[in-house]
């Protein structure tokens, strides 16, 4: 059963927020520092908020721990992918590969079977997303192979933590409690790791990246909180596929703000993505 218009609208808002914080990380001078601020700022108040929400049910904790591990893998792969590639190349590959993995996992683990039209919608959407990363031979640059490899690894992590969170929040008996514990267990260790790596460089490394980090913190936290809530009330693959429309927004941000290339091919890819989403939802 496809999600309602309210869920669709909120997930599309989350997609826009997700593209925004990825662009902020890519544009940051020290990406580890930007991500540290992005993760650390919300984690601290979330840790205090844990005192006021129920603890997730025991059945959800294996999925919660798995999500934390996959999120750590996602952050590491994403940082390395952006080290070697553009936002408009890395982001589509990573996000385009995730819906296919989630569709298979949701069928295997949650008995969420897609009909022929929904399956076609997922395939079209993923193909449209991935096509945004294609380059002409003469525009390729050094390190692109590594960027693609890390982007695919990032996509695998996205699919795995999406499945873990979608299955976990349904068993938690408290959506708010699950969301807060996920953020705290994921982001506080990453903050401490970044502080250790940048020890003695607080003024020169973290402070200059405070502004983009704050923007990323708000965007990232709100975006994924919406997605986890949506997965508790709607089919996993529908939510994940809608979220991945953020690649179109990321391509626009990359072109307008980061001066990355954009042209007719990307416009066509955006139309293909929109058609895939429409077929998936109507299917």
Order of alpha helices (4+ residues) and beta strands (2+ residues): alpha-alpha-alpha-alpha-alpha-alpha-alpha-alpha-alpha-alpha-alpha
